Amino acid sequence: MEARELATWMKAEGTRVSELAQRLREHVVTIPSAGVQDWLRELVRRFNHFSAHLRRMMQMEEEDGYLLPVIEQRHTLVTEVEQLRHQHDELRKLMSDLERTVHELSPEDPLLIRDCCTRVQVFLGHVARHEEHENHIVLYSFTQDLSAHD
């Protein structure tokens, strides 16, 4: 993927991940006192949708060499790019742990439900920071490349 294509694709996918994250965040902010079973079903649905999309996005980013156009343009960013790539592994582990928890919750687990909601919010913060850092590196590389040709 060329640098321009990568930047465009990352922006669109990042927007979609952000939208799904927001929907999930809105859901975990308030745990109802009644109708918890329906709320849990919706939590599972939203988490599954978000995690499937995030996994697919990370897989596509890694497919042709993670941020390869960035490394080709800015060799000095290799260490940062590798750290971001490693974060994908960490995010997958956190997501798998959360996924297990989300699927195991029952209405009789109020403490576990609250703990899970907190963990989901923290996880979404990790994802947001990761995406921001990726976008920053791509845009930096892309704009530096453009200014070099002006």
Secondary structure as the mmCIF struct_conf table of DSSP 4:
data_model
#
loop_
_struct_conf.conf_type_id
_struct_conf.id
_struct_conf.beg_label_comp_id
_struct_conf.beg_label_asym_id
_struct_conf.beg_label_seq_id
_struct_conf.end_label_comp_id
_struct_conf.end_label_asym_id
_struct_conf.end_label_seq_id
HELX_RH_AL_P HELX_RH_AL_P1 ALA A 3 VAL A 29
BEND BEND1 SER A 33 ALA A 34
HELX_RH_AL_P HELX_RH_AL_P2 VAL A 36 GLU A 63
TURN_TY1_P TURN_TY1_P1 ASP A 64 ASP A 64
BEND BEND2 GLY A 65 GLY A 65
TURN_TY1_P TURN_TY1_P2 TYR A 66 LEU A 67
HELX_RH_AL_P HELX_RH_AL_P3 LEU A 68 GLN A 73
HELX_RH_3T_P HELX_RH_3T_P1 HIS A 75 LEU A 77
HELX_RH_AL_P HELX_RH_AL_P4 VAL A 78 GLU A 104
TURN_TY1_P TURN_TY1_P3 PRO A 107 GLU A 108
HELX_RH_AL_P HELX_RH_AL_P5 PRO A 110 ALA A 148
TURN_TY1_P TURN_TY1_P4 HIS A 149 HIS A 149
#
